[in-house]
């Protein structure tokens, strides 16, 4: 046993060719090989743009000495004649997990939530692990290295893919003949981040995307504070983060919008992240380009869906079908937009897939030059290693590929992958190409033999006359072994012969079925020629145009402001003026420019609104549509998180809401915590980006919550404070007291630790941010009013507020508004006393009342919900209508811009078929800032277009399947529809 | 002592008020009632503008024009400018089986086990449910109460909504059995960390075979001479005799085709499709097999991202236009939402169906499907006087304002826990 270990150790040492000079040697005498190697007669890509024909590459001790047409070769040079073959710098992958066992989620059921960190002496959050070092766990993986070299890679930058801050990576040369002493080019090559929590750690926070983003921001604030020496305790995480801040900072983002999210953090803290993308940047290329970030781009283009079963095919959304169709054009679009990007193997099942995927990208328009850059000079530059890798300039690592021709051509063979001057043979470059047609004479008979396939893996077909004989061929080390059966298939002829480099013919020994030996000869009659591919090659792939957003019902171009005159409408002003009969409204420059009779039509598109009703767009005070996540439930206070960070501009809910006459919505954090996150207040500009949807200078809001959800009554959770309404009060007092102290310190001019949570709460105390508080029963509502009064501010809105009617007088006195459901109740204990008369009662006591949805379905018909207040409590129609227009506008501090039809306000307008409160009424047109975002007629066209495009893509996918390409099972991606209590 | 008595009294009143708030059920009709002058919507598509409706002993004795020269029976209610409708009928509800969704102790709507046709909603029905009571002020006076959960959930009954107990409430006992047909394309179990996406369900053939095998065995059971009782088999006999209907919950085209074909083959006499999202693709097939549809209420989101935004709004109309017998259920919504039944019909009328036709989907059509149309569902002489008067169009939320409602001629209360709270707090503010 010991002996074996010893023997292995010796072998290990002996393969290290550049043995360290100070290492003792006991298995022989010390010797050093100081010879040079020259590769001559090659077409050499010194860089992607500097190509030299008939050149020589001279290397020594693993590095390039010189490259050029006339290179002086030292006497002790071993020359290898490449006979016109090609040499390229080998590829580099910046985003690899090579040699690092990736952490896997611990199996086992869900445990109770763990709110505290599991470590000591590190950052308070377990998902922040900048102290992790890839090199510490790195173990060279010979098999993986071979696969990577086969795919053309010579250097990879690896790291531990786990957590939000992931520590440092290591740059490794895939030198199969050296040792780690040679391979490790950099043991601290970059610092890594992501949006994903650690799979190994169970600490609850962050449970959401916005939580991850907030945590990253706070981490940087804290690191800065730590660096300034303000924290007395030891924090090895922050120390590492600070120590590594001058390295390349690489961020795993994914989806195009995550790229923008990552970039936004980088911008805040002045960190130019290099960002790993998800491959769909083409969908929002303008914003991606504007980041100016260097990108690392995967090419794991999706497989076609198997749509042969129509029952299953109907589940696939147009969006997913398009992704299959459009994704291969992503690298091309990046190139066209002059974005600096490198390509990565990340996300591919194995490096073996790389070649085909890359070929697809090129087929879809990526230029070969850019492809080569994206695999050599760009990744080298990203890593700050341009002097060492990525080119074959003098002094570089001798990492290069020898190929039969252009590396990106389909038929090209990769012969060798040299890493650090060490030759790794992939395919025998000396191997003679024996493909072609032969006349075979064996055992007195004549046959025709045709050899095709790959040069290194040829296939044979043997015919006697027109009869095909079953046969097999192997070709190895210049020896051919060929067998075939007789006509009846019961006897076998075996042949073996050595290929002669000087002759095209093959001859050798033939063993007859009876065992007697004789000879065979195969005379070459013609050379092999690739079958011309049926003009498929020339056919440029069909790529569907991107729409805004790039999903079903997306528009070919973003809706533009128009000048529109609505003639002769019944106008519900939501103002003092009430309802105006037979009135014209002129929309111009995105504003309501005139309201009156017989307005001039100059330059305006006239819409006859006779018999129809025109209103301001509906405003939903409480919505969770268009969000990627809703609750950050990892802590009981999450004022630091921002819903603005997670607006999903492609959510179909936006379009469906427009179809229900909704033009603005407050996207609220959920109700998991007493102190929730900050709101996003958006206009439903379908087709715009998330940032464009968010109001300019948006009023600042935050979600608070009371009752069953925050005390986690309705699921098994017993460990988080508060568990009772009593605790909720104490928590608020604690946080506001701390925020007050924080603010005092800040205002005093002393140095202070920036704390986003405290900043946000201080804004509330200073009257700059408004609370919309999820609330049900009167006791807790009363409590929060008293807490606010103690801290000298006013609660802006109680949302839900189903028992508001019980203390409408107190609400009025405090000055808080109400945003409630029309008729919801009975879904949990705290809504036992919820009554549909609530809105009417509160309104009767002078409270500003809005009706909200908290639901992606109900928000499509808030007009009907408003109408219910006429039934329940006898509201007038005029007042009922205000509850979904001007009242929510007032609650959101937007009433100077929207919520009514008034000259000078934003032209956020809906044209209804009937009285908008009637159940029979339909929104026919919905405008935002004078642009038509929904139109019944356009909607009809969209439906047809979706049908046609799906049919087209289904046909293309069927073709793909018929061609024998791999497919994936149909699936229907599902976005969660959020409510307050969605976790 | 006196104080204590008062305290006890107050406590008692409060308890009664808080916990046993159901309105006292109305006594049987003793005197005749005539409603004169209203627009009568008969529930069968007909409208009588200036109507006279008379009923005695719980039965309608006259439905016609107020111009008729006929003696008015009993109390005459002047309903000029108002509207009269037959009581609306909800289907596939959990009313009376669950009170507060989040409170498990109030939940009796589902049993464990996969195939439990023998569990009966009837006996768990809480006649004093506040949620049930809240149906009435909107005109929803009857409903089918059905078990949920598992594959074969159990046996439903049809109840009226003003009763002392479940026996009083029962209109049709054990009317049908409810079957959740498996899905061939299924959502990942995201709560176990799987992708939320829907993927083909590999177990579908097994799952459907299980149902078919059960029903085949149940049918064979009735023919055997074995006396040993099998409750599950026993509970399904009505399906083969035609005395009970099988309510099959399925949405996909494939599922519907599979279910109807298999169940007809086995010998199930009456099939009602519940859900039927894709039913519009196979209306001819459904007609051919005489399958009626309890369609998903229109106030639901489209199931697929690329579907027409208004497909759920229109679907009942599409099916009805194709000649199918269609009524509305809202199994995807919470219990209390059943009171919005009239507005579901209104929503369908918004899509271009005539309001009277839309009305049929919550009156005569569900009555036919539930098999209570001999007595309920329309205003016709001889049928039950289960009807209400609304100040305006009852399908529109603005004008659905009930002034009177009758179940079997009984003059029922339109007060509820909710109206009482309303009055109590308005009283507080108005100093009453």
HADDOCK unambig.tbl for C-alpha pairs under 7 A between the chains (distance, minus, plus):
assign (segid A and resid 311 and name CA) (segid B and resid 254 and name CA) 6.65 0.50 0.50
assign (segid A and resid 317 and name CA) (segid B and resid 305 and name CA) 6.50 0.50 0.50
assign (segid A and resid 317 and name CA) (segid B and resid 306 and name CA) 6.39 0.50 0.50
assign (segid A and resid 318 and name CA) (segid B and resid 306 and name CA) 6.95 0.50 0.50
assign (segid A and resid 552 and name CA) (segid B and resid 306 and name CA) 5.52 0.50 0.50
assign (segid A and resid 652 and name CA) (segid B and resid 305 and name CA) 6.57 0.50 0.50
assign (segid A and resid 656 and name CA) (segid B and resid 309 and name CA) 5.94 0.50 0.50
assign (segid A and resid 714 and name CA) (segid B and resid 102 and name CA) 6.48 0.50 0.50
assign (segid A and resid 806 and name CA) (segid B and resid 425 and name CA) 6.34 0.50 0.50
assign (segid A and resid 825 and name CA) (segid B and resid 336 and name CA) 6.95 0.50 0.50
assign (segid A and resid 826 and name CA) (segid B and resid 99 and name CA) 6.68 0.50 0.50
assign (segid A and resid 826 and name CA) (segid B and resid 100 and name CA) 4.98 0.50 0.50
assign (segid A and resid 826 and name CA) (segid B and resid 101 and name CA) 6.71 0.50 0.50
assign (segid A and resid 826 and name CA) (segid B and resid 336 and name CA) 6.64 0.50 0.50
assign (segid A and resid 827 and name CA) (segid B and resid 100 and name CA) 5.17 0.50 0.50
assign (segid A and resid 827 and name CA) (segid B and resid 101 and name CA) 4.58 0.50 0.50
assign (segid A and resid 827 and name CA) (segid B and resid 102 and name CA) 5.98 0.50 0.50
assign (segid A and resid 828 and name CA) (segid B and resid 100 and name CA) 5.22 0.50 0.50
assign (segid A and resid 828 and name CA) (segid B and resid 101 and name CA) 5.60 0.50 0.50
assign (segid A and resid 828 and name CA) (segid B and resid 102 and name CA) 4.61 0.50 0.50
assign (segid A and resid 828 and name CA) (segid B and resid 103 and name CA) 6.44 0.50 0.50
assign (segid A and resid 829 and name CA) (segid B and resid 100 and name CA) 6.23 0.50 0.50
assign (segid A and resid 829 and name CA) (segid B and resid 102 and name CA) 6.86 0.50 0.50
assign (segid A and resid 829 and name CA) (segid B and resid 103 and name CA) 6.67 0.50 0.50
assign (segid A and resid 835 and name CA) (segid B and resid 418 and name CA) 5.27 0.50 0.50
assign (segid A and resid 837 and name CA) (segid B and resid 422 and name CA) 6.24 0.50 0.50
assign (segid A and resid 841 and name CA) (segid B and resid 426 and name CA) 6.87 0.50 0.50
assign (segid A and resid 857 and name CA) (segid B and resid 299 and name CA) 6.99 0.50 0.50
assign (segid A and resid 857 and name CA) (segid B and resid 300 and name CA) 6.07 0.50 0.50
assign (segid A and resid 857 and name CA) (segid B and resid 301 and name CA) 5.57 0.50 0.50
assign (segid A and resid 867 and name CA) (segid B and resid 397 and name CA) 5.91 0.50 0.50
assign (segid A and resid 867 and name CA) (segid B and resid 398 and name CA) 5.36 0.50 0.50
assign (segid A and resid 868 and name CA) (segid B and resid 397 and name CA) 5.26 0.50 0.50
assign (segid A and resid 868 and name CA) (segid B and resid 398 and name CA) 6.00 0.50 0.50
assign (segid A and resid 870 and name CA) (segid B and resid 398 and name CA) 5.19 0.50 0.50
assign (segid A and resid 871 and name CA) (segid B and resid 397 and name CA) 6.15 0.50 0.50
assign (segid A and resid 871 and name CA) (segid B and resid 398 and name CA) 5.14 0.50 0.50
assign (segid A and resid 871 and name CA) (segid B and resid 399 and name CA) 6.42 0.50 0.50
assign (segid A and resid 871 and name CA) (segid B and resid 400 and name CA) 6.48 0.50 0.50
assign (segid A and resid 871 and name CA) (segid B and resid 401 and name CA) 6.15 0.50 0.50
assign (segid A and resid 918 and name CA) (segid B and resid 396 and name CA) 6.36 0.50 0.50
assign (segid A and resid 919 and name CA) (segid B and resid 346 and name CA) 5.76 0.50 0.50
assign (segid A and resid 919 and name CA) (segid B and resid 347 and name CA) 5.96 0.50 0.50
assign (segid A and resid 919 and name CA) (segid B and resid 350 and name CA) 6.62 0.50 0.50
assign (segid A and resid 919 and name CA) (segid B and resid 396 and name CA) 5.32 0.50 0.50
assign (segid A and resid 919 and name CA) (segid B and resid 397 and name CA) 6.89 0.50 0.50
assign (segid A and resid 920 and name CA) (segid B and resid 346 and name CA) 6.52 0.50 0.50
assign (segid A and resid 920 and name CA) (segid B and resid 347 and name CA) 6.44 0.50 0.50
assign (segid A and resid 920 and name CA) (segid B and resid 349 and name CA) 6.52 0.50 0.50
assign (segid A and resid 920 and name CA) (segid B and resid 350 and name CA) 4.06 0.50 0.50
assign (segid A and resid 921 and name CA) (segid B and resid 350 and name CA) 6.38 0.50 0.50
assign (segid A and resid 943 and name CA) (segid B and resid 308 and name CA) 6.89 0.50 0.50
assign (segid A and resid 970 and name CA) (segid B and resid 199 and name CA) 6.58 0.50 0.50
assign (segid A and resid 971 and name CA) (segid B and resid 197 and name CA) 6.39 0.50 0.50
assign (segid A and resid 971 and name CA) (segid B and resid 198 and name CA) 5.37 0.50 0.50
assign (segid A and resid 971 and name CA) (segid B and resid 199 and name CA) 4.80 0.50 0.50
assign (segid A and resid 972 and name CA) (segid B and resid 197 and name CA) 5.27 0.50 0.50
assign (segid A and resid 972 and name CA) (segid B and resid 198 and name CA) 4.81 0.50 0.50
assign (segid A and resid 972 and name CA) (segid B and resid 199 and name CA) 6.70 0.50 0.50
assign (segid A and resid 973 and name CA) (segid B and resid 196 and name CA) 6.95 0.50 0.50
assign (segid A and resid 973 and name CA) (segid B and resid 197 and name CA) 4.38 0.50 0.50
assign (segid A and resid 973 and name CA) (segid B and resid 198 and name CA) 6.53 0.50 0.50
assign (segid A and resid 974 and name CA) (segid B and resid 196 and name CA) 5.65 0.50 0.50
assign (segid A and resid 974 and name CA) (segid B and resid 197 and name CA) 5.01 0.50 0.50
